[in-house]
Amino acid sequence: MAPLLRTSQQWVEKYRPRKVQDVAHQEEVVRTLVNTLETGNLPHLLFYGPPGTGKTTTALAIAHQLFGPELYKSRVLELNASDDRGISIVRTKIKDFAAVAVGSGISGYPCPPFKIIILDEADSMTEDAQNALRRTMETYSKVTRFCFICNYISRIIEPLASRCAKFRFKPLHEDIMLGRIQYICQEEGLDLDQEALSTLSRVSEGDLRRAITYLQSAARMYGSSISSGNIIGVSGIVPDDVLKRLVQACKSGEFDLAHTEVTEIIAEGHPVSQIFSQLFDYVIQSTEMSDEQKARVCERLAEADKCLIDGADEYLQLIDVASNTMRALSNVTQECTYF
């Protein structure tokens, strides 16, 4: 095995874009913010979209390019709203920072006469905190701009969303992601074959941050030569052969065989929620199942996934999904009993 690579810096930070222009696959956002850099006129911002698509990176880049390294700490307040999410934070830390006026900046950077408050994971803020924040935005809009970052815009109250310029960050295309991964591999001296690259793209699901983290974890564990199996090993996904054995057991129509496979899966410690996710993808892409069979299996998967979130037993939910999948594939009519 090749020697382990030793580095003290996370590659996610090492290869984070430092300028707005370097953010990949978000052309509309980049074009608008570049104009902002030229004019120095920044509205309140709301970035939303899937994780790992560049929302936080873009917010930090625009702040650094507006104020430069000398004024960044005094002009920019970064908060993770999943931790600082209560109304007390809005009334103290945020309000105190927003109320202080600032003067002109140093030469070499636009340095507009306002500050920026970056609220990451803003969809985790309570509704009371968001309502309190609305008044703060109105009062101090001349000296402070807000940048909200979230995954789900539906969890941001309408009065806040309507005060912001909204930008949706799109999931990264596979060619964009693979290009960035290949660049990192070249810089770090890694050897990934095409199968490993394809596997990395599949397990990361459009999340570039997750892909880079998996890549670094694999490099630390397996050295500079990384295979598809190595990527699967560090990503925590269930191997394809485990899922295939479960599906084949369900197709056989023998409950004892399906029960044996479920027992082995639980004994090996595979996360059942991940199995449900991969089984859903398999069902949707299957050409051997009818639309009715797919609907029955997916409906039960959704119910079981909700039960897992509510704290149900993994073994019972997996055996239930397996038995219902077996019934659907055997075209046995579903009988419902109401109590």
Buried (B, 14 or more C-beta within 10 A) or exposed (E): EEEEBEEEEEBBEEBBBEBBEEBBBBEEBBEBBBEBBEEBEBBBBBBBBBBBBBBBBBBBBBBBBBBBEEBBEEBBBBBBBEEBBBBEBBBEBBBEBBEEEBEEBEEEBBBBEBBBBBBBBBBBBEEEBBBBBBEBBEEBBEBBBBBBBBBEBEBBBEBBBEBBBBBBBBBBEBEBBBEBBEEBBEEBEBEBEEEBBBBBBBBBBBBBBBBBBBBBBBBEBBBBBBBBEBBBBBBEBBBEEBBEBBBEBBBBEEBEBBBEBBEEBBEEEBBBEBBBBBBBEBBEEEEEBEEEBBEBBBEBBEBBBEBBEEEBEBBEBBBBBBBBBBBBBEEEEEEEEEE
